[in-house]
Amino acid sequence: MKGTGFPTEVKDLTKRIRTVLMATAQMKELHHEPEVLTDLQHSLANSYASTPELRLTWLETMTRNHANLSNFSEAACCQLHIAALMAQYLKLKGDQDWGAEAFSPISANIAQDETSLKLDSGRTHADSRIAGVQDVQYTEDGLVEQMEVCADYLEKAERYECLYYLYNLILPIYQRKRDFAAMSRAYHTLSEANSKITQVQGKRLLGRFYRIVFFGQGFFEKDSGIEFIYKEPKVTSLSEISERLLNQYTNKFGNGMVKIIMDSVPVDENDLDPKVAHIQVTHVTPYWDKSEAHLRVTEFEQNHNISTFMFETPFTKDGKPRGTPSEQYKRRTVLTTDYAFPYVKKRLKVISRVESDLAPIEVALDEMRQRVCELEEVVFTKPPDVKKLQLKLQGSVAVQVNAGPLAYASAFLDPALSPQFPDDKVEELKDVFREFVRVCYAALQLNSRLVRSDQAEYQMALRQNLHKMAQELSHMFSETLWPDSELGSFKRNSQALFSAISGASSNSSSA
C-alpha cells in the first residue's frame, strides 16, 4: 500500500472514531456546562469535516441548542456553515462556480471551516465523486432554501448588515430562474433590514466579551490554565457572568469548592489553594489597530468578525494599582482568538497575547482620546440621546484640578512641569485637549437645543464650567481655546457638525 494515501486515511479515520467515542461519553455529563458541551459538539462536527451529512447533523444540533438559549447569532452561524458546506459541494461537483469562500464577507470563519471537501483522486474525472459524500444529493434549490433559513436567523440575531451579502448570493439565482415573486420578497426584506439598521443605531446590544481562565488541574483538567474569550448576551455585567460561572461550577464541584477572581492582575497558580477551583473573570473589549479603524466605524462593524480583544491593568511603580496622574501606568494586554466572533460557539481559545506598558503621559493621551471619541459619538448620534449626552457633558466639564481632564492637563501641560516629558507627547496631548474643548462646545450647543425650559440653570452651569476649564487650559497653553467661532476646525466635516447642532428654536437657550 506504499505510495498510496490509504495508510493516512486509515489513521485519520481511527482518530475521528476516537474523537467521536470520547466526545459522546463526555456529553452525557455536560448538560450543566453549555460552553463545554458546545465545544464537544463542535469537535464532533469537525471530525466529519469531509462527510457533509454527519457534519450537518451536528451543526443542526448546535443550532437547536443555541436557539433554545436565545443565542441567535451563534445559531445563525451554524446555519451559515451548513449553507457554505452545501455550496462547496455544488462547486466541487461542477454545478456552480462559487463555494464556501463566497460567504467570507459575512463571516471570516466560514471558508476556514468549510473548504475541506475534496474530489476522490482515485476515480477518473468522468466518474469523480466527492470523498465521503457519494450518497449526498444537495441541489441548488436546497441551497437557496438553506440560505433563506440563514436570513431568518440573521434577522433574529439583529445582524441585519449580513443580509446584504447573503442576498448577493441568492438574488442571481432568483433572477436566472425568473422567480420575480421571490425577488420581490428579497428586496422587501433588504429594505426592511436597512430601516431596522437606522432604527437600532446606538441601541443594539450585540453582546459583551470576557476573558475566562480556569485554574486547578484536578477540577478543569485540560482546560486548566487556558485562556478563553466568552461572548455573553446583551449587556451582561461582570458580576452576572461571575455569578453564573460560580453557580455552574459549584453545582458540579460542591459548596465552597469554587472561587471567582474578579481582577485582571496576573495569577500565579502556585499561590492558589489546589483544593479549590479558581476562575478568573476579566472584562475585555474588541480591539483593532489604527490601520483598521476606517473599517470599524459603526456599532455593528465594531462587534462583528472580531478576533482581537484588549484589557488594561493599572499599576504604579510602588506596587499600588492607583496613583496620581503623573504616577499612573497601565499595562495593555491584547488577546487574539483562534476564530472570530460571532461563531458557532460562544467561547474561543486565546492563541496569542501581546503586552505593552503605557507611561503616565501615554495613559493621559489614551484617556483623553477616548473621551473625545465618546463625545463625538453622542454629538453625531441621530436621533440625539439626551441622557447620554448630559452624562458625558457632566463628566467632561468638571473643573476640579485634581479630577477629570484638568487633572491630566495640570500634571503634564503646566509650563513648569511639561519639560519633564517628551516634547512630542506633550504636543500630542495639547492637540487632543484642543479637540476636546471643541467637541465639548459642540455637545453644549446640542444640549442647549434639547434641554427642557426648567433646565436653563443646569445648562448655564455646564456652560460656566466649560468656560472656566477653557480659561485654565488657555492659561497653560498661552493661547485662547474658547471656540465660539472656530467650530469649522472641528475634526469631522464642519457641515456635519452644524447639522448635528442646528435646529435650535428662537426661544431656546444659547450655549
C-alpha positions in Angstrom: 0.0 0.0 0.0 3.1 2.2 -0.1 2.8 5.2 -2.3 -1.0 5.5 -1.8 -2.9 7.6 0.7 -4.6 4.6 2.3 -2.5 4.4 5.5 -3.0 8.1 6.1 -6.8 7.7 5.5 -6.9 4.8 8.0 -5.0 6.9 10.6 -7.4 9.8 10.0 -10.4 7.5 10.4 -9.1 6.0 13.6 -8.5 9.5 15.0 -12.1 10.5 14.1 -13.6 7.4 15.7 -11.6 8.0 18.9 -12.8 11.6 19.0 -16.5 10.6 18.5 -16.3 7.9 21.2 -14.7 10.2 23.7 -17.0 13.1 23.0 -20.1 11.0 23.1 -19.2 9.7 26.5 -18.4 13.1 27.9 -21.6 14.8 26.6 -23.8 12.9 29.0 -22.1 14.7 31.9 -22.1 18.2 30.5 -25.8 19.3 30.4 -24.9 21.9 33.1 -21.9 23.3 31.2 -23.3 24.8 27.9 -20.0 26.2 26.6 -18.1 22.9 27.2 -20.9 20.9 25.7 -20.9 23.1 22.6 -17.1 22.6 22.3 -17.6 18.9 22.3 -20.4 19.1 19.7 -18.1 21.3 17.6 -15.2 18.8 17.8 -17.7 16.1 16.6 -18.8 18.3 13.7 -15.1 18.9 12.8 -14.3 15.2 12.9 -16.8 14.9 10.0 -15.3 17.8 8.0 -15.3 15.7 4.8 -18.6 14.0 5.5 -21.3 16.6 4.9 -24.4 14.7 6.1 -22.8 13.9 9.5 -21.3 17.4 9.9 -24.7 18.9 9.0 -26.4 16.8 11.7 -24.1 18.2 14.5 -24.4 21.7 13.2 -28.2 21.3 13.3 -28.0 20.0 16.9 -25.9 23.0 17.8 -28.4 25.4 16.1 -31.2 24.0 18.3 -29.2 24.3 21.5 -28.3 27.9 20.7 -31.8 28.8 19.7 -33.2 27.4 22.9 -30.9 29.7 24.8 -31.7 32.7 22.6 -28.1 32.7 21.2 -29.4 33.7 17.8 -26.0 35.0 16.5 -24.4 31.6 17.1 -27.5 29.7 15.7 -27.2 31.9 12.6 -23.5 31.0 12.2 -24.4 27.3 12.4 -26.9 27.7 9.6 -24.5 29.7 7.5 -21.8 27.0 7.9 -24.4 24.5 6.6 -25.2 26.7 3.6 -21.5 27.1 2.9 -20.9 23.3 3.1 -23.7 22.8 0.6 -22.3 25.5 -1.7 -18.8 23.9 -1.5 -20.3 20.5 -2.5 -22.1 22.1 -5.5 -18.9 23.8 -6.6 -16.8 20.7 -6.4 -19.5 18.8 -8.3 -19.2 21.4 -11.0 -22.8 22.7 -10.7 -21.8 26.3 -9.8 -18.6 28.4 -9.8 -18.7 29.5 -6.1 -18.4 27.7 -2.8 -17.7 28.4 0.9 -15.4 31.3 0.1 -18.4 33.3 -1.1 -19.6 33.6 2.5 -16.4 35.3 3.7 -17.9 38.8 3.7 -20.4 37.5 6.2 -18.0 35.6 8.4 -14.3 35.2 8.4 -14.7 31.7 9.8 -16.7 30.0 7.1 -14.1 29.4 4.4 -11.7 28.3 7.2 -14.0 25.5 8.2 -16.0 24.5 5.1 -13.4 24.0 2.4 -12.3 20.5 3.5 -14.3 18.6 0.9 -12.0 17.0 -1.8 -12.6 15.1 -5.0 -11.7 11.4 -4.8 -8.4 11.3 -6.7 -8.8 7.5 -7.2 -11.5 8.0 -9.8 -11.5 9.3 -13.3 -12.7 12.8 -14.0 -15.8 11.5 -15.7 -16.6 9.3 -12.7 -15.4 11.6 -10.0 -17.1 11.7 -6.7 -16.6 13.8 -3.6 -14.9 11.8 -0.9 -17.4 10.7 1.8 -20.4 12.3 0.1 -21.4 9.8 -2.6 -24.9 9.5 -1.2 -25.5 13.2 -0.7 -27.9 14.9 -3.0 -27.5 18.6 -2.4 -29.1 20.8 -5.0 -29.3 24.5 -5.9 -32.9 24.6 -4.7 -31.8 23.1 -1.4 -29.0 25.6 -1.1 -31.4 28.6 -1.7 -33.8 27.2 0.8 -31.0 26.9 3.4 -29.8 30.5 2.7 -33.4 31.7 3.3 -33.3 29.9 6.7 -30.0 31.8 7.3 -31.7 35.1 6.6 -34.4 34.4 9.2 -31.7 33.6 11.9 -29.7 36.7 11.0 -32.8 38.8 11.5 -33.4 37.3 14.9 -29.8 38.0 15.8 -30.2 41.7 14.7 -27.3 41.3 12.3 -29.1 43.0 9.5 -26.0 44.1 7.7 -25.2 40.5 6.8 -28.4 40.2 4.8 -27.0 42.3 2.0 -24.1 39.9 1.4 -26.4 36.8 1.8 -28.9 38.1 -0.8 -26.0 38.9 -3.1 -25.7 35.1 -3.4 -29.4 34.4 -3.6 -30.7 37.1 -6.0 -28.7 36.0 -9.1 -30.3 32.5 -8.7 -33.8 34.1 -8.4 -33.0 36.2 -11.4 -31.8 33.4 -13.6 -34.9 31.4 -12.7 -37.1 34.4 -13.4 -38.6 34.0 -9.9 -39.9 37.5 -9.7 -42.1 36.9 -6.6 -39.0 35.6 -4.7 -37.0 38.7 -5.9 -39.8 41.0 -4.7 -39.7 39.3 -1.3 -35.9 39.5 -1.1 -35.8 43.3 -1.9 -38.6 43.9 0.6 -36.6 42.0 3.3 -33.5 44.1 2.4 -35.5 47.3 2.6 -36.8 46.4 6.0 -33.3 45.5 7.1 -32.0 48.9 6.1 -34.8 50.6 8.0 -34.1 48.5 11.1 -30.4 49.4 11.0 -31.4 53.0 11.2 -33.9 52.4 14.0 -31.5 50.5 16.2 -28.5 52.8 15.7 -26.8 53.1 19.1 -29.4 50.8 20.7 -28.3 47.4 19.5 -26.9 45.1 22.1 -24.7 42.7 20.3 -23.0 41.2 23.3 -20.1 41.6 25.8 -16.9 39.8 26.0 -15.0 38.3 29.0 -11.6 36.7 29.4 -12.0 33.5 31.4 -9.1 31.5 32.9 -9.7 28.3 34.8 -7.1 27.2 37.5 -7.0 23.7 39.0 -5.8 20.7 37.1 -7.8 18.4 39.3 -11.0 20.3 38.5 -10.7 21.6 34.9 -8.3 19.0 33.5 -7.1 20.1 30.0 -8.8 23.5 30.4 -6.8 24.4 33.4 -4.6 27.5 32.7 -6.1 28.0 29.3 -7.4 31.5 28.4 -10.8 31.7 26.7 -12.9 34.6 25.5 -16.6 34.2 26.3 -19.3 36.1 24.4 -22.2 36.9 26.7 -25.6 38.2 25.6 -26.8 41.8 25.6 -25.2 43.9 28.4 -24.2 41.0 30.7 -22.2 42.6 33.5 -19.0 41.3 35.2 -21.0 40.4 38.3 -23.6 38.5 36.3 -21.2 36.3 34.4 -19.2 35.7 37.6 -22.3 34.6 39.5 -23.3 32.3 36.6 -20.0 30.6 36.5 -19.8 30.4 40.3 -23.2 28.7 40.4 -22.5 26.5 37.4 -19.3 25.1 38.9 -20.5 25.0 42.5 -23.2 22.6 41.3 -20.5 20.5 39.8 -17.8 20.6 42.4 -19.7 21.4 45.6 -20.3 24.3 48.0 -17.1 26.2 48.9 -15.1 24.5 46.2 -15.1 27.4 43.7 -13.7 30.9 44.0 -14.0 33.7 41.4 -11.1 36.1 40.8 -12.5 39.4 39.6 -9.2 41.1 38.9 -7.1 41.5 35.8 -3.7 41.1 37.5 -1.6 38.0 36.6 -2.3 34.9 38.7 0.4 32.6 39.8 -1.3 29.2 40.1 1.3 28.2 42.7 -0.2 30.8 45.1 -3.7 29.3 44.8 -5.2 26.6 47.0 -5.0 23.4 44.9 -8.1 22.0 46.8 -10.3 24.8 45.4 -11.2 25.5 41.8 -10.4 29.1 40.8 -11.9 31.1 37.8 -10.5 34.4 36.8 -13.0 36.7 35.0 -11.9 39.9 33.2 -14.0 42.2 31.0 -12.4 42.7 27.6 -13.3 44.9 24.7 -12.9 44.4 20.9 -9.6 45.8 19.7 -8.2 46.8 16.3 -5.2 48.9 15.3 -5.3 52.3 13.6 -5.0 50.8 10.1 -8.3 49.0 10.6 -10.2 52.0 12.1 -11.8 53.1 8.9 -13.4 49.6 8.6 -14.7 49.7 12.2 -16.9 52.8 12.1 -20.4 51.5 13.0 -21.6 49.7 16.1 -22.1 46.6 14.0 -18.6 46.7 12.4 -17.1 47.1 15.9 -18.8 43.9 17.1 -18.7 41.6 14.1 -15.8 39.4 12.8 -13.9 40.2 16.0 -10.9 38.1 16.9 -8.8 40.5 18.9 -9.6 41.8 22.4 -8.0 44.1 24.9 -8.0 44.7 28.7 -5.9 47.1 30.7 -4.4 46.7 34.2 -3.5 49.9 36.1 -0.3 50.0 38.2 2.2 52.3 39.8 5.9 51.8 40.4 5.4 51.4 44.1 3.1 48.4 43.6 -0.2 50.2 44.2 -2.8 49.8 41.4 -3.8 53.5 41.5 -1.8 56.8 41.9 -1.8 60.4 40.8 -1.8 61.1 37.0 2.0 61.5 37.0 2.4 58.2 38.7 -0.3 56.2 36.9 0.9 53.5 34.4 -1.2 50.8 32.8 -0.4 47.5 31.1 -2.4 46.9 27.9 -2.9 43.2 27.1 -4.1 42.3 23.6 -5.5 38.8 23.1 -6.2 37.0 19.8 -8.6 34.1 19.4 -8.4 31.1 17.0 -11.7 32.2 15.3 -13.7 35.4 15.1 -16.9 36.2 16.9 -19.7 35.5 16.3 -19.1 31.8 15.6 -20.8 28.5 16.0 -19.9 28.5 19.7 -19.8 31.1 22.4 -16.2 30.7 23.7 -13.0 30.7 21.8 -9.4 29.9 22.8 -6.8 32.6 23.0 -3.9 31.7 20.7 -1.7 34.8 21.3 -1.2 37.7 23.8 0.8 40.8 23.5 1.5 43.1 26.4 2.7 46.7 26.4 3.1 49.3 29.2 1.9 52.8 28.9 3.8 55.6 30.7 1.8 58.2 32.6 1.6 60.8 29.8 0.6 58.0 27.4 -2.2 57.0 29.8 -3.4 60.6 29.8 -3.3 60.6 25.9 -5.2 57.4 25.8 -7.9 58.5 28.3 -8.4 61.9 26.6 -8.7 60.4 23.1 -11.3 58.1 24.4 -13.2 61.0 25.9 -13.1 62.8 22.6 -14.4 59.7 20.7 -17.2 59.2 23.2 -18.3 62.8 23.0 -18.2 62.7 19.2 -20.4 59.7 19.2 -23.1 61.3 21.3 -23.0 64.6 19.2 -23.4 62.7 15.9 -26.0 60.1 17.1 -29.3 60.5 15.3 -31.7 61.0 17.0 -29.8 62.5 19.9 -29.7 60.6 23.2 -30.3 63.4 25.7 -29.4 61.3 28.9 -26.2 60.0 27.4 -25.3 63.5 26.1 -25.8 65.1 29.5 -23.9 62.3 31.4 -20.9 62.7 29.0 -21.0 66.5 29.3 -21.1 66.4 33.1 -18.2 64.1 33.3 -16.2 66.1 30.8 -16.5 69.7 32.1 -15.6 69.1 35.7 -13.4 72.0 36.9 -11.6 70.3 39.8 -7.9 70.5 39.3 -7.4 67.0 40.9 -10.2 65.3 38.9 -11.2 64.8 35.3 -9.5 66.2 32.3 -7.9 69.1 34.2 -6.0 66.6 36.3 -4.2 65.4 33.2 -3.6 68.9 32.0 -2.2 70.1 35.3 0.1 67.1 35.6 1.6 67.2 32.1 0.9 70.5 30.4 1.6 73.0 33.1 4.7 75.0 31.7 6.5 74.3 35.0 6.1 70.5 34.6 5.9 69.8 30.9 9.7 69.9 30.3 9.9 66.6 32.3 8.1 64.8 29.5 8.9 64.0 25.8 8.1 67.1 23.7 6.2 65.1 21.0 3.9 63.6 23.7 3.3 67.0 25.2 2.3 68.4 21.8 0.1 65.4 21.1 -1.7 65.9 24.4 -2.2 69.6 23.7 -3.8 68.8 20.3 -6.1 66.3 22.0 -7.2 68.9 24.6 -7.9 71.5 21.8 -10.1 68.9 20.1 -11.7 68.1 23.5 -12.7 71.7 24.1 -14.2 71.9 20.6 -16.3 68.8 20.9 -17.4 69.8 24.4 -18.6 73.1 23.0 -20.4 71.2 20.2 -22.1 69.0 22.8 -23.1 72.0 24.8 -24.6 73.6 21.7 -26.6 70.5 21.0 -27.7 70.3 24.7 -29.0 73.9 24.5 -31.4 72.8 21.8 -32.6 69.7 23.7 -32.9 70.8 27.4 -36.3 71.5 28.9 -37.3 75.0 30.0 -36.8 74.1 33.6 -33.2 73.1 32.9 -31.9 76.5 32.0 -29.9 76.8 35.1 -28.4 73.4 34.5 -27.4 74.4 31.0 -25.8 77.7 32.3 -23.8 75.7 34.9 -22.4 73.4 32.2 -21.5 76.4 30.1 -19.8 78.2 33.0 -17.8 75.0 33.9 -16.7 74.6 30.3 -15.7 78.2 30.0 -13.7 78.0 33.2 -11.9 74.9 32.0 -11.1 76.5 28.7 -9.7 79.5 30.6 -7.5 77.2 32.7 -6.2 75.5 29.6 -5.8 78.8 27.7 -3.5 80.0 30.6 -1.4 76.8 30.4 -1.2 76.9 26.5 -0.7 80.7 26.3 -3.5 80.8 23.7 -7.3 81.2 23.5 -9.2 78.0 23.5 -12.8 79.2 23.8 -14.1 78.0 20.4 -17.1 80.3 19.7 -16.2 80.9 16.1 -13.8 78.0 15.5 -16.1 75.1 15.0 -15.1 74.9 11.4 -11.8 73.4 12.5 -13.6 70.5 14.3 -12.2 67.1 13.3 -15.2 65.9 11.4 -16.8 67.6 8.5 -18.0 71.0 9.7 -21.2 70.8 7.7 -22.0 67.5 9.6 -21.2 69.2 12.9 -23.5 72.2 12.2 -26.2 69.8 11.0 -25.9 67.9 14.3 -26.3 71.0 16.5 -28.6 73.1 14.3 -32.3 73.4 14.6 -32.4 75.5 17.8 -35.7 77.3 18.1 -35.8 81.1 18.6 -36.7 80.7 22.2 -34.1 78.1 23.1 -31.3 79.0 25.4 -27.9 79.6 23.9 -24.7 77.9 24.8 
